[in-house]
Amino acid sequence: MPTYAIGDIQGCFRTFERLLARIDFRPQRDRLWLVGDLVNRGPRSLETLRFLRQHEGAIRVVLGNHDLHLLALAAGVTPARKSDTLDGILGATDGADLVEWLRRQPLLFREAPYMMVHAGLLPKWTEDEAESLAREAEALLSGTRAAELLEALRNKPTADARTKSRAGPRLDAAIETIRVLTRIRTVDAKLRPNFEFAGPPEKAPPQHRPWFDVTSRRDPGTTVVFGHWAALGRLLRGDVFALDSGCVWGNVLTALRLEDRRVFEEPFRENGDVRPASGP
């Protein structure tokens, strides 16, 4: 049963389809692990979600920041952005069903020796701590406080990732967890996450480094599979597989077969659709 981990699709469904043809994807035989940011900025987010829902038995996904933005839009707690391409989902007859399906997806997927998240982990977390925190946040996202949590995520994060809200420590902990899992790239000398920097590692602010380069990181024996960081690009090493190759920005969509680490890539092409003119 081959397993293919695939980078950020972001609604680039035609490119995704061709990548699946390249790997000869068969849902009865293969498994797909998708690192999040399934939707937005690309032209075919609706088709992407419909395909994933249709083949959910063969697919594992984790939520990314753009997926959470769609959930917030659907809940009416955030305004649309100029770069959004989500109206097709929100206006579709099956849009509410697709959004509800998305809301039930995890923030973290764990299958030894791998752990899949959208962006990364705090270096101080153990595997068990990360999973426990993710499950607590997922319970809030799929429950009656989902809209409250999604609205709170709009607030600008503080340097230590914690946001003091009036909703209590449970919501505050979920906010911190979700921000880390879906937005982290670098940490400072005190291991606090920087959620603003999006450039390549060599241009990170002084005293900042990628979260995965912290030598004291807990449980280094686990390989973390993630996306989110298009400026980092594909990175394959023993402890991390970074798979966001910037497809939506006109580059490639990457698949990694976990069994033998063979890489498959498909260049961006959406039948003449114009890609965004600026980077992430």
FENLIN-V483739 format. One record per backbone hydrogen bond with DSSP energy under -1.0 kcal/mol. NH is the residue of the N-H (numbers start at 1). CO is the residue of the C=O. If there is no record, write none. Layout:
# FENLIN-V483739
nh=NH co=CO
nh=NH co=CO
This chain:
# FENLIN-V483739
nh=4 co=31
nh=5 co=256
nh=6 co=33
nh=7 co=254
nh=10 co=37
nh=11 co=38
nh=12 co=9
nh=13 co=11
nh=16 co=12
nh=17 co=13
nh=18 co=14
nh=19 co=15
nh=20 co=16
nh=21 co=17
nh=22 co=18
nh=23 co=19
nh=25 co=20
nh=29 co=26
nh=30 co=26
nh=31 co=2
nh=32 co=58
nh=33 co=4
nh=34 co=60
nh=35 co=6
nh=42 co=10
nh=44 co=11
nh=48 co=44
nh=49 co=45
nh=50 co=46
nh=51 co=47
nh=52 co=48
nh=53 co=49
nh=54 co=50
nh=55 co=51
nh=56 co=53
nh=58 co=55
nh=60 co=32
nh=62 co=34
nh=63 co=106
nh=68 co=64
nh=69 co=65
nh=70 co=66
nh=71 co=67
nh=72 co=68
nh=73 co=69
nh=74 co=70
nh=75 co=71
nh=76 co=73
nh=77 co=72
nh=84 co=81
nh=90 co=86
nh=91 co=87
nh=92 co=89
nh=95 co=92
nh=98 co=94
nh=99 co=95
nh=100 co=96
nh=101 co=97
nh=102 co=98
nh=103 co=99
nh=105 co=102
nh=109 co=116
nh=111 co=114
nh=114 co=111
nh=115 co=223
nh=116 co=109
nh=117 co=225
nh=119 co=181
nh=125 co=122
nh=130 co=126
nh=131 co=127
nh=132 co=128
nh=133 co=129
nh=134 co=130
nh=135 co=131
nh=136 co=132
nh=137 co=133
nh=138 co=134
nh=139 co=135
nh=140 co=136
nh=141 co=137
nh=142 co=138
nh=143 co=140
nh=146 co=143
nh=149 co=145
nh=150 co=146
nh=151 co=147
nh=152 co=148
nh=153 co=149
nh=154 co=151
nh=155 co=152
nh=161 co=158
nh=172 co=168
nh=173 co=169
nh=174 co=170
nh=175 co=171
nh=176 co=172
nh=177 co=173
nh=178 co=174
nh=179 co=175
nh=180 co=176
nh=181 co=177
nh=182 co=178
nh=183 co=179
nh=184 co=180
nh=187 co=209
nh=188 co=192
nh=191 co=188
nh=194 co=186
nh=203 co=200
nh=204 co=201
nh=208 co=205
nh=209 co=187
nh=211 co=185
nh=213 co=210
nh=217 co=214
nh=218 co=123
nh=222 co=219
nh=223 co=113
nh=224 co=239
nh=225 co=115
nh=226 co=241
nh=227 co=118
nh=229 co=227
nh=230 co=228
nh=233 co=229
nh=235 co=242
nh=237 co=240
nh=241 co=224
nh=242 co=235
nh=243 co=226
nh=245 co=243
nh=249 co=246
nh=250 co=247
nh=251 co=246
nh=252 co=245
nh=253 co=266
nh=255 co=264
nh=256 co=5
nh=257 co=262
nh=258 co=3
nh=261 co=257
nh=264 co=255
nh=266 co=253
nh=268 co=251
nh=273 co=270
